[in-house]
Amino acid sequence: MPDNKPIHYRIVDRSRAQSGDERARVVAALLEDPPRIEPKYFYDDLGCALYGAICLLPEYYPTRTEAALFRDRREEISRVLGTGRQFVDLGSGDCRKAQGWLPFLTPSRYVAVDFAAGELERSLARLSPEFPRVEMVGVVADFTAGLPLDGVLDGSPATFFYPGSSIGNFTPDEAVVFLSNVRAYCAPRAGGLLIGVDGKKASAVLDAAYDDPLGVTAAFNRNVLVHLNRRFAFNFDPGAFVHRGFYNAEAGRVEMHLESAREQEVDLAGSKRRFEHAQRIHTENSCKYRPEEFEALLGRAGFGSVRHWTSAENSYYVFYATA
């Protein structure tokens, strides 16, 4: 029997239009000195599950700190944002962070944007029956390379949502470019950006958050090699690399690396990369900001009106910026 139940969401795949020669770009980054991998490749199905586990670790404070701030200030923030707008969730993952806002913001349209197509499909299938009056659209895209939302958004007001302090994955200059792209969508739609930002704090706190004793973050970091092997036919041995996660106070950022445990050569689908013992692949940055530093970035990106809320520990911030 055919299934005649209505479809409450749709998926728009913009990843192919962005891809170009994706493998060549990944190989080129691995051949650089130092070699690097873009953080978006953490998030295959296993990577998404491991990240979910990281968020439950007692050492990993950002998720629970942001959740508490949202819970305590939700009604006030909702009044500032306004209701009935389009709600664009950047890096939506399992959509649970956005889910808490939907009853308060009653959006006309919920647009979830994520690189992980499988996670996006599962999340909207779970969420749409709970909010049948909200139009739901999933956009499969690498939003760090641009926001391919033409034809998805209409001209009505829109709120962009970027929680989880993921803005820290960009260098400050890269963050300005990304924020400028968001502002370009906000400006003609009387829109704004609600964004979570992690603050600077003691090295011991940050080191523990990104190198937990259970090794969940280490598994998450090494899994990026499994993902690249499957996606691009490389032959990394994930067991031959050691996780390194630490706070670089001078640069104001946490860094994650994969350190070669021995001399080895990796076949990158035809290209060869030799790794010396203890040589590192840079896999992620997580920049930390004082409030005035991040407000300055928003100003450089063209946002004119900015306000923020602070966690009880004065260690995490939520900003709302309008064009």
C-alpha positions, 0 to 999 in steps of 0.5 A, spaced: 500 500 500 502 506 498 504 511 504 499 517 503 501 521 509 503 528 507 510 530 507 511 535 512 518 537 510 523 537 504 530 537 503 534 541 498 541 539 496 546 544 494 552 540 496 553 538 489 553 545 486 558 547 491 563 541 491 567 542 485 573 538 485 572 536 493 578 531 493 583 535 490 582 541 495 582 535 501 589 533 498 592 539 497 590 541 504 593 535 507 600 536 502 600 543 506 606 544 511 603 543 516 597 539 513 590 540 515 583 537 515 577 542 515 572 541 521 566 539 517 569 532 515 568 530 522 561 530 521 559 523 518 554 519 521 559 516 527 562 523 528 555 526 529 554 521 534 560 522 537 559 529 538 553 528 541 556 524 546 562 529 547 556 534 549 554 530 555 561 529 558 562 533 565 568 536 562 565 539 556 561 545 559 559 549 552 553 545 551 550 545 558 552 553 559 549 555 553 543 551 554 542 554 561 543 561 558 537 560 553 533 557 558 534 562 563 533 568 558 528 565 553 522 569 554 526 575 554 530 573 548 524 571 544 521 578 545 527 581 542 527 577 536 520 577 535 515 571 532 512 569 526 519 570 522 523 565 518 528 561 522 535 559 519 539 554 523 546 554 521 549 547 523 543 544 525 545 537 527 540 534 530 536 540 531 535 540 538 538 546 540 533 550 535 527 545 537 527 549 544 525 556 540 520 553 536 514 554 541 516 561 543 518 564 536 512 560 532 516 561 525 513 561 519 519 557 516 524 553 519 530 552 515 535 547 517 542 548 514 547 542 515 553 538 511 551 532 514 545 529 510 543 523 514 543 527 520 539 532 517 534 527 514 533 524 521 532 530 525 527 533 520 523 527 520 523 527 528 521 534 528 516 535 523 510 531 526 511 535 533 510 542 529 505 541 523 504 548 522 511 550 521 514 549 514 520 545 514 526 545 509 533 542 510 538 545 506 544 540 505 550 545 504 557 547 506 555 554 509 562 555 511 563 556 503 557 561 502 550 561 504 546 557 498 539 559 500 536 563 494 530 560 492 529 557 499 528 564 503 522 568 501 523 576 502 520 576 509 524 577 516 528 572 518 532 570 524 539 566 523 541 562 529 548 559 530 549 556 537 554 552 540 560 557 539 562 554 532 563 561 530 570 559 534 572 554 528 573 560 524 579 565 524 577 572 526 578 574 519 574 568 516 569 569 521 568 576 519 567 574 512 562 568 514 558 574 518 558 578 512 555 573 508 549 572 514 548 580 514 547 580 506 541 575 507 539 579 514 539 586 511 534 586 506 529 581 510 530 586 516 533 580 519 538 578 525 543 573 528 542 570 534 549 567 536 553 563 541 560 565 543 565 562 548 569 566 552 576 566 554 578 562 561 583 558 564 587 553 560 586 547 565 578 548 564 579 548 556 584 543 556 579 538 559 574 540 555 577 538 549 581 532 551 577 528 556 579 522 560 574 517 557 577 519 550 571 521 547 574 527 543 580 523 541 575 518 538 571 524 535 578 527 532 581 520 529 574 518 526 575 524 521 581 519 518 575 514 517 571 519 514 576 521 509 578 514 507 571 512 506 569 518 502 576 519 498 579 512 498 585 514 502 588 509 506 590 513 513 591 508 519 587 512 524 590 508 530 597 511 528 595 518 530 594 520 537 589 526 539 592 532 541 587 538 544 590 544 548 589 551 549 593 556 545 593 562 550 597 566 545 592 565 539 586 565 544 584 559 541 583 551 543 587 547 537 586 540 536 591 536 532 592 528 530 599 527 531 603 521 528 605 516 532 610 513 528 614 515 521 609 513 516 606 514 508 599 515 507 596 514 500 591 520 498 588 517 492 594 517 488 598 522 492 603 520 497 604 524 504 609 522 508 609 523 516 614 524 521 614 521 528 610 526 532 608 531 526 601 533 526 595 534 522 591 541 524 584 539 525 580 544 528 581 551 532 576 553 537 577 561 538 575 564 544 573 571 545 571 577 550 565 580 549 568 586 546 572 582 541 566 579 538 562 585 538 568 588 534 568 582 529 560 583 528 561 591 527 567 589 522 562 584 518 557 590 518 552 589 523 550 596 526 546 594 532 548 589 537 546 586 544 548 580 548 547 576 554 552 573 559 552 566 563 551 566 570 559 564 570 560 570 566 564 565 561 559 564 555 555 569 551 549 570 546 549 575 541 543 578 537 546 583 532 541 586 526 543 589 520 
